[in-house]
Amino acid sequence: MPRRCDALGKAQADGWTCVIVTNGRTVQQEAKIRDTGLDQLVQGWVISEDVGHKKPEPEIFQAAAATVSPPCRARGSSAIRRTPTSRAATYSVFEACG
């Protein structure tokens, strides 16, 4: 996972707050986040089972925005593909509100 760590570290060094937004069951997704070490690299996460909304619904991104300090709001999201064999990933851009 070194390239992901580098990307997250660079984003944070540039002033970004990184929050995972994922669909699925909380127990399963939190285990994945911890087992991969991402819990040490991001400022938080939001899981669809916890908030009652799934990607790409805007409410899950709004829930993610509400977890950071200072508060921010979702500005937009886009589907991207990480590799030819991976499922589409979604990223969102948030802007500070304070």
N, C-alpha and C positions, 0 to 999 in steps of 0.2 A: 504494500500500500504506500510506498514512498512517494510516488507522484501525487497521490491524493493528499498526503500529508503536506507536501511542498505547496500544493495549490491552496490548501486551507491556510497554511501558515502565511503565504504571500497575501491572501485576501485579508486576513486579520491584520497583518502588518500595514496594509493599505487602508485600514480603518473600517473594514467590513465586519459585521457581526454575523456569524454563521449558525444557522438553525436548520436542523433536518426536518423535512415535512415528508411523511410517509404514510401509505395506506397499509392496513393490516391489523392483526391482533396485537394488543399492547405487549403481552408477555413475550410473544415471538419476536416482535420488532425491537423491543428493548434488549433482548438477549443478543440479537444481531449487532446492534449499536455497540454494546459493551464488549462482545467477543471480538469485534474488529478494532476496538480501541478508539472508535469515533467519539465515544463519550468524553474522551480526554482532549479532543480536537475542536469541538463545537461548543457553543454557548447554551444549547438546548435542543429539544426536539418536540415535535407534535405528531401524534399518531391518530389516525382516523377513528379508531375505536374509542379513544378518549374524548374526542370532540364531536362525534356524531356526524362528521362530514368527511368526504373523500376527495382527493385530487381528481379532477381539476376544479372542484367547487371552490368558490372564493372564500367561503367561511373557514376552511382549514388554513388558508394562507393568512387570513385575518387573525386567527388564533395564534399562529406562529409570530406574527408581528407584535401581538400583545405580550409575548413572553420576554421581549428584550427591553433593555433600559438604555437610553430613553426610549419611550414608545415610538413606534413607527407605523406606517401603513403600507399595505401592498400596492405597488405601482403597476405591476404587470407580471405575467408569467409566460413561458414559452416551452414547448416540448423540444427536446434535443435528443440525439442518439449519441451515446458515449462510444460504442464500438459497433461494428456490423452485427454482432451476435447478441448484444444486450437489448433489453427492453428500453423503450423510450424513457428518458429521465425528464423531469420537470424542474426548471429553476425559476426562481422569482426574484424580482428586484423590489426592494423596499426603500422608502425614503423616510428620514427622520422627521418627527413631528414636534420636536422640542428644542 
